[in-house]
Structure formats: C-alpha cells, structure tokens
C-alpha cells in the first residue's frame, strides 16, 4: 500500500507525534510511506529520516497552488491513501486527489474532538472519497452523522511503546525543581489557561503546609505572561517553573511525584499516556480526556472541574502516602502496556487505510 501523510502545521504537537508514529509503524510493515511537512519546521527536524520518505513543502499560497503541488506527488508515487488532520489539509488533498484521478482521503480527528465540517470540508468530502478516524469509541459515538463520507468511520486509539519508558532516566532535580522534595508536573497547552489557573490555585492552597513542593508546567505556551502574573498574585512564583517544550520531556515526567494534565486533544492524550507509562499517578478534571485513560482511584484521581479545595486535598493525600502513589503508578504502567500499545494503533490504522485503498470505492 502507498500512503501519504499531508501535515501542514510546523509545530511538533500530539497530532504530529501520532502521524510520525503511524508513518514509522506502517513503513516497518513494508508499506510505502511519504510524509509531506513544512520546510525547516520542528516537525521536519523530529521525523525519522530513512524510515520513510520526507518531502518538504512551502505551505503558503492558494488552495489551488497547494493542490497542484500535491497532485504531482500523488501521480508520481501512485499514492492510494492520503491522511490529513485539518479542514484545509482535507480540502487541498481532495482537490489534488480529484485532479490526479487517484487516492482516498482519511481525516484523523484528534483525541476528544469532534469533526467540524464547514462548507469547505463538506465540499471536499463530496469531491473525493473520504473517511474519518477517531481516537476512541467514545469519540466515534459522540460524532454527528457523516452522511457525505463514503468510507465507514474507524477507531484508531493512540498507542505508545512501553519500552521507551524503561530507558528514560529522571532529570536532575536542578532541572526546574531545585531542591524540592516533591514535584507536581502539569502538562499544559495554549487552550488550557483556565484549567491551568486552577492548578495554580491548588498549589497556593498547599504552599504553607508543603513548602517542599515544586510545580512545573510543561508544554507549548506555559511561559504565558498571564500565568506568571497569576502565580505572582498568589504569591507562589518561587515554587512554580515554566519550562515550555523540551527535548527531555519524558525525563521531566519521570521526575514527577504526581502529574496533572490540563492539555486537550492529542497533546492531552499523549501526556496522560506518558505519565501512566512513566508510573506517575495522574490528576485531572472530570469532563476531560482523562476519563478515557485514567481509572479513577486506581491509576489516578479524577476531580470535579474547577474545585481548587478538592484538588488540594487530593494532592495532599497522595503526597502523604508513598505506597498509594506507587500502587497507582504501577497500575497506570500496566494499563498502558496492555491497552494502549503502538502495535494496536498501527493495526487499526492499517485496516482503515487498506479499506480506503480499494479503488472500487474511489
């Protein structure tokens, strides 16, 4: 099978990580894989050259010019399936596929999200054979009817390699944690400012009785000035570090006594899996992705949204009981190893791609 991943965002995100995982996994199974990504971007720098073909595009310009460039790639490489994430990517790919007279489109919906089919996406779905894949059964069931899609919706759960966590060494305590005896790491993204504010309030409630605690924010955008001002207003700036995106991300997670996930989408889902895989108990709010990944009271605690006092009480209880944290961490690690494997992720996507590659449905 010949498959192409068309990824226009330059940022390394959970969606980019999912794409790279699928590209490597399918290539290892003998499929011909091409990844199209922005020239000189963080995505390009983190792709595994040699495992699959990487083409670098400029993504500025009109839909027509982008579709024209992609059409040439589809024709020269006899591509059968194109995988995209966004509405614009779907539109460009649908036009290119129609002009090339080949290829079906698979649009992958990020974890916890629902497909929003604007006018362009509806037109693209009519223009070329299209299917949608979701990260969980819950996401698929919650999606609105997709009558224009010719391909049946599929579930492709995110997965990770358990062996990766075994090779990770915790970062030194000086890496943002100073001399702190306890570390709470919060996985954050730009859309999670409100939930991140609640984590700061929890830290403020704990500050007097737990002076040994340090809060670390990880993820895109945690150097946001508003959060720094919030921390200063709560008089906890000394115990909070904003570390942004880091290459040694997993070693910071392994340093944590507790993990709190406020990020959403694929970023949030991967953060949950990485905490669990690192044997770190997870705290998150109800109504988020956490409920799909974290068994409440077993691998972590799921809290009522926005309740700082409940959050502070939960963190204090877990910090006081090393044995309970260890049991939760072990349960999380076991859950990831059994239920969220990279092999299962690639298996599910491979089935969806094989169904889409059938020329009789184009």
N, C-alpha and C positions, 0 to 999 in steps of 0.2 A: 504494500500500500504506500502511496506517495501523499504525504500530508505536509501542509504549510501552516505555521503559526504566524499570524499577522498581528504585531504588537506595536502600537504607535506611541505609547507613553514612554518617556525616557526614564522615569523613576523606577527604582527597584522596590516593588511592592509585593504583597502577598499574591496578587494575580500574576505578576511576573514570575514569582517563585513557582506557582502552580504550572505555568506554561513551561518553564525550564525543566521542571520535574517530569512532565509528560513528554517533552521532547527527548530527554535523555532516555527515559524508560522505553519509549517506542523505538528509538534508534537501536537500543540494546537488543530488541526483539527482531531486528532485521528490516524494519520499515525505513523507507527513505524519508528523512525529516529535514525540512528547511525552516529556519526562523528568520523572519524579517523584523528588524528593530531599528530604532533611530541611531544614526551615525554618531559615534563618540559618546554615547549615553552610559549612565551607570548600568543599565540593563545589558548593553553590549559587553561591558567590562566583566560582568559576572557570568555570562554564558560560557558553557564548556566547549571551547573551540576544539575541533577534532572529533567530538562525539556526534555532531550533526553539522549541517551547513548553516552558516550565518551570513545573511545578506544585510547590508547597511543602507538604509534609505534616508532621504530627507522627506519629512512628512508635512512640510509646508506646501502651500499651493491649493488648487481647487480639487474637488472630488474627482473631476474628470481626469486631471493630470495624474493624481494618485492611482486611480483605477487603470489608467493606461500603463503606468509602470508595472503595476501588479499583474495586469493581463499578460504582459510579456513573460513574466516569471512563470505564470500558470501554464502557458503554452510550451515554453522551453523545457520545463521539468515535468510535464504531463501530470500536474497536481490533481489529485482526486478529491481531497478534503481540505478546506481552509478553516482554521479555528480562530475566533476573534473574541473580544470582551466587550467592546463598546458599540454604541449605535453607529458612530461614524465609521468605525472599522467594518461593521457589518455592511454598511452602505457601499463603501469602497470595494469590498470583496464581492458583493453581489453584482455590482456593475462589471467588475473585472471578469467574474465567472461567466456572466451572460455574454460578454464580448468574446471571451475565449472559447465559449461553447463547451465548457467543462468545469467540473468541481461543484461540490455541495458545500454549504456553509454551516458550521457548528458555532453557535454563540454560547460561550460559557458564562453563566450567571454567578457572580461572586457569592460566597457563603453568606447566608442570612438575607440576601437581597431578592427582589422580585424583578422580572423583566418589565421595563417601562418601554412600551412600543409607541414611540412618537410617529408622526407622519412619515418620516424618512425610514424608520425601521419597518413599518408596515409595508411601505413600497418595496424595500429591499427584500422582505420576506416573500412578496409576490414575484419579485424579479428573478430570484434564484432559489433552488431547493434549500430549505433551511430547517435546522433543528436546534433545540435548546437543551443544555445540560445544566443540572443543579448540583449543589454540593451535598444535599441531604434529602431524604424522603420528605421531611417537614417543609423544606423549601419548595419541592416539587408540588406537594399537595396544596400549598398556600398560593401557588401561582394562578393567575387568571387563565381562563381558557385561551389557547393559542391556535385558533382555527386556521390561521394562514400558514402555519408551519406544516410542511409535508412530512417531516420526519417526527417520529414519536419522541416525546421528551425522555431524557435519560438522567439517571443519578450517578454522578461521579464524585464520591467522597474524597476529601483531601486526605493525603496519607504522608507518612514520614518514614525514614529509615531508622529503626531503633538503634542500630549500631553506631549511628552518628553521635548519640548522646554518651555512649560509653567512652568515646575517645576525647570528650571535652573535659578540660581541667578548669575548675573555678578560677575566675580572675582574682588577682590580688586584692585584698581589702582596700588598698590605697586607690583602686580604680573607682573613684566616686563614693566609696563607702567609708573612707578614712579609717578611724579606729573603732568604728561601730561594731557592737557585738551582734546586733540583729539588723537584717536588711530586708526591706519590703521593696520589690521591683514592680513598677507599674508599666505595662505595655500600653502605649498611647498612640493615637493618630490625630490628625488635624480636626476631624469631625467630632472628637470626643471631649471637647473642652468642659462641658457641663459635668460629665461623669468624673473627669479628672479633678474638677473643683471639689467634688465630694470626697475624693481620696485625700486631698489636702486638708479638708476639714477633719477627716478621721485622724490624720497624722497630728493635727493640732490638739485634738482631744487626748491623744496618747502621749504628747510631748513631756508633760510634767512627770508622769509615773514611769515613762520609758525613755529616759534620756539617752539610752544606748541605741535607740532605733534610728536608722537612716532610711529615707525614702528616695529611690532612684526612678526617674522617668526615662523610658527608652522608646524610641520610635520617631517617625517623621513629625517634626514640628514641636517637640516638647520644650524647645527654647523660646516658646511663645512668651512675649513680654507680659501678657495678661496673667499667665500662670505665675510668673516670677513676682509680679506685683501682688497677686493673691497670697502667695506664700509669705511675702514680706508683711502684708497686712495681718496675717495670722501669727506673725512673729515666730515662724518656723523656718525661715530661709536657711539657717545654719544646718538644718537636718535634711534639706532637700537638694538633690543633684539633678540637673537636666543634661542628659548625656547624648541625646539625639540618636542618629543611626550609626551603628558601629559594626565593623567587620567581626569583632569578637563578641557579637550579640549573645551567642549561646553560653559563652564563659561568664557573662554577667548574670544570665538567668541561673546558671549553676551556683552562683554565689548567694542567691536569694534564700532566705528562710521561708518567705511567702511570696506568691505572685498575685498581682491584681491586674485583670485585663479590662480595660475600658475601650480599647480599639474595636472597630467593627469590620465587617466584610472579611475578605481573605486575610487581611492583616491580623484581625482579631482571632480568627480561627487558627491560624498558624501559631500565634502567640499562646493560645490555650494548649495546643498540641506540644509546643516546645517546652512549656512549663511542666506539663504532665510527663513528657518524655524525660525531662531533667529531674524527675522525682520531687518536684516542688508543689506543695499544696496550692490550689488556686482559689482566689476570692473574686467574685464577680456579682453583678446585679441581675436580678430576675428580669426577664424580657429581653435579654441579650443572647448572643450565640452560646454563652456558657452553658445554658440548659441543654444544648445538644451534645456537649462534650464532657461536662463535669457532673458526675453523680453527686447530688447534694449530700453532704455529711460523710461521703466516702473518699472522694479524691479532692474535695474542697468544700467551700461553703458558698451557696447562692443566696444573696441578700435581697431584701426589699429595696427597690430603687430609691436613691436619694436620702436614705436614713443614715446620717453620719454616726449617731449614737450606737445603733445596732452594729454598724461596721467596726467602730472602735472596740466594742465589747467582743466581737468575733475575733478580731486580730489579737486582742489581749489574751483571750483564752488559748488561742493556738500558740502564741509566743511562750506561754507559761507551761506548755506540755510538749516536750520534745518527742515523747513516744507517740503522741497522737499525730504530730506533724509527720513523723517518719512513716507511720502506717498509711496516712493519706498519700504521701509521696510514692510509696510502694504500690498502692492501689492505682494511682494515676499512671505510673510507668507500665504496669501490667495491662491496663486498658488500652494504652496506645499501641503496645506491642501486639495485642490481639485483634483490635478492632479498627485501627487507623493506619494500616500499612501502606507503604508506597506501592507494593505489588497489587493490592486491591484497587488502588486508584488507577493505575495504568491498565489493569484488566478491564475496568468499567469503561474507561475512555476508549480503549481499543475496540470494544464491542460496538460502542456508539459510532466510531469512525468507520468501522467496516460496514455497518448498515448504511452510513451516508455515502460510502464509496460505490455503492451499487448503481451503475449507470442507468438502470431501468427506472429509478426514482427521480433522476435529474429532469 
